Amino acid sequence: GFAETLDDDYDELSGKKRREFIGKIRKNSDRLCSLVEDLLQLAELESPSQALSLEDGNLAKVAQAVAERFEEQLDQETQSIRLELAEEEQTVRFDPVKIERVIENLLDNALRYARDFSVITIRTIIDGEARQIRCEVEDDGCGIPEKDLPHLFERFYRVDKGRSRESGGTGLGLSIVKHVVELHGGSVTTRSEMNKGTIFSFSLPYRS
């Protein structure tokens, strides 16, 4: 609609109005591009021929690298990312590109939807008894209603539809998280308390 108006009435629109229309076209084009990319990634993850490029890796190093990239998106005066990373004496086999995307999606989710957060904590926990390593992304934001928790990893599910539209999210990020983790033989969980915060967690098993 904005493109048609620009095309039909360009000379009649003020410069301010043109810039406003162009900005809205660009914003929605970017969102459509993100949506297509996420849908293609989901389709790839669901393909029977999908294979992981497993390597011996250090989950803490991946988490730290992702956190450093996200630092610039924070309000430096009121927000921060805290790292609580376990010392990994044993390597875990995972696909570094895909697990990096998992942590990116969880951080992005917190930045978009955890209203009024001040700290996002990324921690790794080694569970020797269960032979797995767990990664948690915790925020101290607004929390998620209990009724929504079972549905968070469903495609296009939105807790706050209006806010999700404003934020530009595709509604597929957490679905991608679940698919990637389950391909690795792990699992995802969520805990949340209203007005106290949310913890998204995923585990990766140690492989013999």
C-alpha positions as CSV (number, residue, x, y, z in Angstrom):
1,G,0.0,0.0,0.0
2,F,2.8,2.5,0.9
3,A,4.6,1.6,-2.4
4,E,1.4,2.1,-4.4
5,T,0.8,5.5,-2.8
6,L,4.4,6.6,-3.5
7,D,4.0,5.4,-7.1
8,D,0.7,7.1,-7.7
9,D,1.0,10.3,-5.7
10,Y,4.8,10.9,-5.4
11,D,4.7,14.6,-6.5
12,E,1.8,15.4,-4.1
13,L,3.5,14.0,-1.1
14,S,5.8,16.1,1.1
15,G,9.4,15.0,1.6
16,K,8.6,14.1,5.2
17,K,5.8,11.9,4.1
18,R,7.9,10.2,1.5
19,R,10.6,9.4,4.0
20,E,8.0,8.0,6.4
21,F,6.5,5.7,3.7
22,I,10.0,4.5,2.6
23,G,10.9,3.8,6.2
24,K,7.8,1.6,6.7
25,I,8.4,-0.2,3.4
26,R,12.0,-1.0,4.4
27,K,11.0,-2.1,7.9
28,N,8.4,-4.5,6.5
29,S,10.7,-5.7,3.8
30,D,13.3,-6.6,6.4
31,R,10.7,-8.4,8.4
32,L,9.6,-10.4,5.4
33,C,13.2,-11.3,4.6
34,S,13.7,-12.6,8.2
35,L,10.5,-14.6,8.0
36,V,11.6,-16.3,4.7
37,E,15.0,-17.0,6.1
38,D,13.6,-18.6,9.2
39,L,11.1,-20.6,7.3
40,L,13.8,-21.9,5.0
41,Q,15.9,-22.9,8.0
42,L,13.0,-24.7,9.6
43,A,12.4,-26.6,6.4
44,E,16.0,-27.6,6.2
45,L,16.0,-28.8,9.9
46,E,13.0,-30.9,9.2
47,S,14.4,-32.5,6.1
48,P,15.1,-36.3,6.4
49,S,18.5,-35.7,4.9
50,Q,19.5,-33.0,7.5
51,A,22.9,-33.8,9.0
52,L,24.8,-32.1,11.7
53,S,28.4,-31.1,11.3
54,L,29.5,-32.3,14.7
55,E,32.8,-31.2,16.2
56,D,34.4,-31.4,19.6
57,G,33.7,-28.0,21.1
58,N,33.5,-25.7,24.1
59,L,30.0,-24.4,24.7
60,A,31.3,-21.6,27.0
61,K,33.4,-20.2,24.2
62,V,30.4,-20.1,21.8
63,A,28.2,-18.4,24.4
64,Q,30.9,-15.8,25.1
65,A,31.3,-15.0,21.4
66,V,27.6,-14.5,21.0
67,A,27.3,-12.4,24.1
68,E,30.1,-10.1,22.9
69,R,28.2,-9.5,19.6
70,F,25.0,-8.6,21.4
71,E,26.6,-6.1,23.8
72,E,26.2,-3.3,21.3
73,Q,22.4,-3.8,21.2
74,L,22.1,-3.0,24.9
75,D,21.3,0.3,26.6
76,Q,24.8,0.6,28.2
77,E,23.5,2.6,31.1
78,T,20.8,0.3,32.3
79,Q,21.3,-3.1,30.7
80,S,24.1,-5.7,30.7
81,I,24.9,-9.4,29.9
82,R,26.4,-11.4,32.6
83,L,28.3,-14.7,32.0
84,E,28.5,-17.6,34.4
85,L,30.3,-20.2,32.5
86,A,31.4,-23.5,33.9
87,E,35.0,-24.8,33.3
88,E,34.7,-27.5,30.7
89,E,37.2,-30.3,31.3
90,Q,35.4,-32.6,28.8
91,T,34.5,-31.5,25.3
92,V,31.0,-32.0,24.0
93,R,30.2,-32.7,20.3
94,F,27.9,-30.3,18.6
95,D,27.4,-28.4,15.4
96,P,29.0,-25.0,16.3
97,V,27.1,-23.0,13.6
98,K,23.7,-24.3,14.7
99,I,24.3,-24.1,18.4
100,E,25.5,-20.5,17.9
101,R,22.2,-19.8,16.3
102,V,20.4,-21.3,19.2
103,I,22.1,-19.0,21.7
104,E,21.6,-16.0,19.4
105,N,17.8,-16.8,19.1
106,L,17.5,-17.0,22.9
107,L,19.3,-13.8,23.5
108,D,17.4,-12.1,20.7
109,N,14.1,-13.3,22.3
110,A,15.1,-11.8,25.6
111,L,16.1,-8.5,24.1
112,R,12.8,-8.2,22.2
113,Y,10.3,-9.4,24.8
114,A,11.7,-9.2,28.3
115,R,10.3,-5.8,29.1
116,D,12.2,-3.7,31.6
117,F,15.0,-6.2,32.0
118,S,18.3,-5.0,33.4
119,V,20.5,-8.1,33.3
120,I,20.5,-11.1,31.0
121,T,22.6,-14.0,32.4
122,I,24.1,-16.7,30.2
123,R,25.3,-19.7,32.3
124,T,26.5,-23.2,31.5
125,I,26.1,-26.0,34.0
126,I,27.8,-29.4,33.7
127,D,25.6,-32.3,34.9
128,G,27.9,-35.2,35.3
129,E,25.3,-37.6,36.5
130,A,23.0,-37.0,33.5
131,R,26.1,-36.8,31.2
132,Q,25.1,-33.5,29.7
133,I,25.9,-29.8,29.7
134,R,23.1,-27.3,30.1
135,C,23.0,-23.7,28.9
136,E,20.6,-21.2,30.4
137,V,19.6,-17.7,29.2
138,E,17.9,-15.9,32.1
139,D,16.5,-12.4,32.2
140,D,15.0,-10.3,35.0
141,G,12.3,-8.9,32.9
142,C,8.5,-9.0,33.0
143,G,8.0,-12.8,32.9
144,I,5.7,-14.9,30.9
145,P,2.1,-16.0,32.0
146,E,1.9,-19.6,33.0
147,K,-0.8,-20.4,30.4
148,D,1.7,-19.4,27.6
149,L,4.6,-21.5,28.7
150,P,3.6,-24.8,27.1
151,H,3.2,-23.1,23.7
152,L,6.4,-21.0,23.4
153,F,8.2,-23.4,21.1
154,E,5.2,-23.6,18.6
155,R,5.6,-21.9,15.3
156,F,4.3,-18.3,15.2
157,Y,3.0,-18.5,18.8
158,R,3.1,-15.0,20.4
159,V,2.6,-14.1,24.0
160,D,1.9,-10.5,23.2
161,K,0.8,-10.2,19.6
162,G,0.9,-6.4,19.5
163,R,4.4,-6.2,21.0
164,S,5.6,-9.0,18.7
165,R,4.5,-7.1,15.7
166,E,6.2,-3.9,16.8
167,S,9.5,-5.8,17.6
168,G,9.8,-7.3,14.2
169,G,10.1,-10.9,15.4
170,T,9.0,-13.7,13.1
171,G,7.6,-16.0,15.7
172,L,9.9,-18.8,14.5
173,G,13.0,-18.3,16.6
174,L,12.1,-20.6,19.5
175,S,10.8,-23.3,17.1
176,I,14.3,-23.2,15.4
177,V,15.9,-23.5,18.9
178,K,13.8,-26.6,19.7
179,H,14.5,-28.3,16.4
180,V,18.3,-27.7,16.6
181,V,18.6,-29.0,20.2
182,E,16.5,-32.1,19.5
183,L,18.6,-32.9,16.5
184,H,21.5,-33.0,18.9
185,G,19.6,-35.4,21.2
186,G,19.0,-32.6,23.8
187,S,16.0,-30.9,25.2
188,V,14.6,-27.4,25.9
189,T,12.7,-26.1,28.9
190,T,11.3,-22.8,30.1
191,R,10.7,-21.5,33.6
192,S,9.1,-18.1,34.3
193,E,7.6,-16.0,37.1
194,M,5.6,-12.9,36.4
195,N,7.5,-9.6,37.2
196,K,10.6,-11.6,38.1
197,G,12.0,-13.0,34.9
198,T,12.3,-16.0,32.6
199,I,14.9,-18.8,32.1
200,F,15.2,-20.6,28.8
201,S,17.4,-23.7,29.0
202,F,18.7,-26.3,26.6
203,S,20.9,-29.4,27.2
204,L,23.4,-31.2,25.0
205,P,24.4,-34.8,25.8
206,Y,28.0,-35.9,26.1
207,R,28.6,-38.5,23.4
208,S,30.8,-41.5,23.8
